[in-house]
Amino acid sequence: MDKEKRQKFNVCILLCSMVLFSFTYLIVRKEMLMGYSDIKWHVEKAATLPFFDELLKLVSYPLFHFLVKGILKVTSWNPVFVASALLGFINVAAYLLTYYFMTESKTKKYSKNIYAVMTMVFLLLQSIYVPAFNPNVYLGQGSVNIWHNPTYIMVRPFGIAAFLLVIKMLRIPGGERVAFRKLWWMLLVVMIGCNLAKPSFSQVFIPGLGMYMVFDIVHTKGKSFFRHFQIACAFIPATILLFIQAYYSLGDEIGFEWMTVWRSYTANPWISTLLFMAFPLCVILQDVRGFFRKIENKVAVFVYLFGFAEAALLIETGARKFHGNFFWGYYLGGLLLWLVSFRYFLDGVQNTEWKTAGKLRLAGGMVSTVLLLIHLASGLNYVYRLITVEGFWY
């Protein structure tokens, strides 16, 4: 890349980052000024409760709260500004990691500016909004881009980083032990960060990845066992921490009821699922064989399926039964499936593969494009309402 192109690329990345930061800042600021909001509750607890005495007893994933409390202690800034700016920068981090995922391991010529802009588009997408079916944009359907929950925003860059590291470790040649060892330690630390930010990602990523590993070991007749065993060992500290967090967080017993909680937010969970995953499903169906050739796509599908099963089946049997706390893992599993399908779609468009693969594939690409535009329109409508409509977040 020559100097002029690099400058244009840097400007593009900066502008996209500024757009996402601004949207996040405006949404969080408005929610902090509401009578009640999820963000305001977390910030108030972080600002007022003693960290070790009371806060850790209330919240077992204290990374966001620790950062808020630390910034408030060393500055004279007000909590509204701290929360708005902090979550804005966290979303920028998610943008940069998503961009890296979209462009890593590229073998063909591609436009970095296009990928930079499309990565911003990805972080604005929303489930397809059909008011006649469900007046709620988010509740019932879910989303990969959730703006009202600070711990979801906090864990998202950690989750993307963990996914990236695992995929790199699965691809790395067996002889590159030094590189593998470096990635191994990075994964161990990032997974602990995931748990401290919000353990919901680990709840679906660890078992979902485990299911993929079992499948791959059987498929390779045991040849991949040692590699998978090495990677699995990096999850031991996070898994231990996850059980400790579950002990303190899940005060009520866990029960099993098929879609009971889901049906309290939507008339038909299957239609809501389709509204959430319309674009990824279309991308997969138009080239099933090609999609499942890629390791990252298979891992993402396993994680998503485990997240779906967790959301549909598990409940808290006490007062928090209808809080839907097991849905967070489903949204994060959906994030990974959206990531890989979005990249698969962009690669196909950029390399004109689906344009030259016959009429059926071309029609599938056109339908995917239309669905993506509808998801984007729903996302922009949601952001606009979050910023302008008083008391709105759902």
Residue pairs with C-beta under 8 A, 6 or more apart in sequence:
1 9
1 112
8 113
9 112
9 113
9 116
12 112
12 113
12 116
12 117
13 96
13 99
13 116
16 95
16 116
16 117
16 119
16 120
17 92
17 95
17 96
19 120
20 88
20 91
20 92
20 95
20 120
20 123
20 124
21 88
21 89
21 91
21 92
22 88
23 124
23 147
23 383
23 387
24 84
24 87
24 88
24 91
24 147
24 153
25 84
25 85
25 87
25 88
26 84
26 387
27 147
27 148
27 383
27 386
27 387
28 39
28 83
28 84
28 87
28 88
28 147
28 150
29 80
29 81
29 84
30 386
30 387
31 37
31 38
31 39
31 40
31 148
31 393
32 39
32 40
32 43
32 79
32 80
32 83
32 84
33 80
34 40
34 390
34 391
35 391
37 148
37 393
38 148
38 149
38 150
38 393
39 83
39 87
39 148
39 149
39 150
42 59
42 64
42 65
42 68
42 150
42 151
43 68
43 79
43 82
43 83
43 150
44 79
45 55
45 58
45 59
45 65
46 55
46 64
46 65
46 66
46 68
46 69
46 72
47 68
47 69
47 72
47 79
49 55
49 58
51 62
51 65
51 66
51 69
55 62
55 65
55 69
56 62
57 248
59 65
60 199
60 244
60 245
60 248
60 249
61 151
61 195
61 196
61 197
61 198
61 199
61 245
61 249
62 196
63 154
63 193
63 196
63 197
64 86
64 150
64 151
64 154
64 197
67 86
68 79
68 82
68 83
68 86
71 77
71 82
71 86
72 79
72 82
75 82
83 150
87 150
87 153
87 154
90 153
90 154
90 156
90 157
91 123
91 153
91 156
93 157
94 123
94 153
94 156
94 157
94 160
95 119
95 120
95 123
97 157
97 160
97 161
97 164
98 119
98 122
98 123
98 160
98 339
99 115
99 116
99 119
100 164
101 160
101 163
101 164
101 339
101 343
102 115
102 118
102 119
102 122
102 342
102 343
102 346
103 110
103 112
103 115
104 164
105 171
108 350
108 351
110 350
110 351
111 350
114 346
114 350
115 346
118 342
118 346
121 376
122 338
122 339
122 342
123 145
124 145
124 376
124 379
124 380
124 383
125 143
125 144
125 145
125 279
125 338
125 372
125 375
125 376
125 378
125 379
126 137
126 138
126 143
126 145
126 375
126 378
126 379
126 381
126 382
127 137
127 138
127 141
127 142
127 143
127 272
127 275
127 276
127 375
127 378
128 141
128 275
128 276
128 278
128 371
128 374
128 375
128 378
129 137
129 275
129 378
129 381
129 382
130 275
133 267
133 268
133 271
133 275
134 140
134 141
134 266
134 267
134 272
136 265
136 394
137 378
137 381
137 382
137 385
137 394
138 146
138 148
138 382
138 393
138 394
139 265
139 266
139 394
140 262
140 265
140 266
140 269
140 272
141 266
141 272
141 273
141 275
141 276
142 272
142 276
142 327
142 330
142 331
142 334
143 276
143 331
143 334
144 331
144 334
144 335
144 338
145 379
146 152
146 153
146 331
147 153
147 382
147 383
147 386
147 393
148 386
148 393
149 328
151 197
151 198
152 198
152 200
152 328
152 331
152 332
154 197
154 198
155 194
155 197
155 198
155 200
155 201
155 332
156 332
156 335
158 190
158 193
158 194
158 197
158 201
159 194
159 201
159 205
159 332
159 335
159 336
160 335
160 339
161 190
162 187
162 190
162 191
162 194
162 201
162 205
163 205
163 296
163 299
163 300
163 336
163 339
165 183
165 186
165 187
165 190
166 187
166 209
166 231
166 299
167 295
167 296
167 299
168 183
169 180
169 183
169 184
169 187
169 227
169 231
170 227
170 231
170 295
170 299
171 295
172 179
172 180
172 183
174 227
180 230
184 230
184 231
184 233
184 234
185 234
187 231
187 234
187 235
188 234
188 235
188 237
188 238
191 202
191 234
191 235
191 237
191 238
192 237
192 238
192 241
194 201
194 202
194 205
194 238
195 202
195 238
195 241
195 242
195 245
196 241
198 328
199 241
199 242
199 245
199 246
199 249
200 325
200 328
200 329
200 332
201 329
201 332
202 238
202 239
202 242
203 242
203 310
203 326
203 329
204 303
204 306
204 307
204 310
204 329
204 330
204 332
204 333
205 303
205 332
205 333
205 336
206 235
206 238
206 239
206 242
207 306
208 299
208 302
208 303
208 304
208 305
208 306
208 307
208 333
209 235
209 299
209 302
209 303
210 232
211 302
211 305
211 306
212 298
212 299
212 302
212 303
213 224
213 228
213 231
213 232
215 298
215 302
216 224
216 228
217 224
217 225
217 228
250 316
251 318
252 316
252 317
252 318
252 319
252 320
252 321
253 316
253 317
253 318
254 314
254 315
254 316
254 317
255 314
255 315
255 316
255 317
256 313
256 314
256 315
257 313
257 315
258 312
258 313
259 269
259 312
260 315
261 311
261 315
261 321
261 322
261 324
261 326
261 327
262 269
262 272
262 311
262 312
263 269
264 322
265 272
265 324
266 272
269 312
273 308
274 281
276 334
277 334
277 337
277 338
278 371
278 374
278 375
279 338
279 341
279 342
279 345
279 368
279 371
279 372
279 375
280 337
280 338
280 341
280 342
282 364
282 367
282 368
282 371
283 291
283 341
283 342
283 344
283 345
283 368
284 291
284 341
285 364
286 354
286 360
286 361
286 364
286 365
286 367
286 368
287 344
287 348
287 354
287 357
287 361
287 364
291 297
291 341
291 344
292 298
292 301
294 340
294 344
296 340
297 340
297 341
297 344
299 336
300 333
300 336
300 337
300 339
300 340
300 341
301 337
303 333
303 336
303 337
304 333
304 334
304 336
304 337
305 333
306 333
307 329
307 330
307 331
307 332
307 333
307 334
308 330
308 333
310 326
310 329
310 330
311 324
311 326
311 327
311 329
311 330
314 326
315 321
315 326
316 323
316 325
316 326
345 365
345 368
345 372
347 353
348 354
348 365
349 355
349 365
354 361
354 362
354 364
354 365
355 362
355 365
385 392
386 392
386 393
